[in-house]
């Protein structure tokens, strides 16, 4: 899940919420939407290999 921050950057969050905190885990902050999407693809690849 990618969200745009007020600073103009994009942050990648995990899909599942953390059981302890009830919030989504921060998976990185990126300057562009394309960079965030690329990293999301890398994370999904890593999860399945």
N, C-alpha and C positions, 0 to 999 in steps of 0.2 A: 504494500500500500504506500503510495507516494503522496505526500502533502506539501503544499507550498507554504513556506514560512513568511512572516511579515518582513523579514530581512531580504526576501526575494530568492532565497536558496530553497532547495527541495530536500526533503528528508524522507528516507526510506524506513518504514515501520514494518514489523512482522505482522502477519495476518492474524495469528492467534494472540489473545491477551495473556499476559503473565498471571499465573494463578495467585501469586503472593501479593502483587501490587494492584492488579486489575487494570494495568495500562499495557500498551503495546511496546515492544522492545525496539529501541532505536538501532537501526542497522546501517546508519551512515547519513551524512549530510553532503549534498553536492551542489555545485554552482549552477548546473544546467539540468533541465528535465531529461535530456538525452543521456547524460552521465548517470542519472539516477536509474533510468530504465535499463541501461547497460549493466549496472551493478545488480539490479534485481534479476536479470537473466543469469548472471554469473552465480548468484546465490541459489537459484532454482536448479541450475546444472549441478552445483556442488552437492545439493541435498540428495540428488538422485544417482550420484556416481561415487 
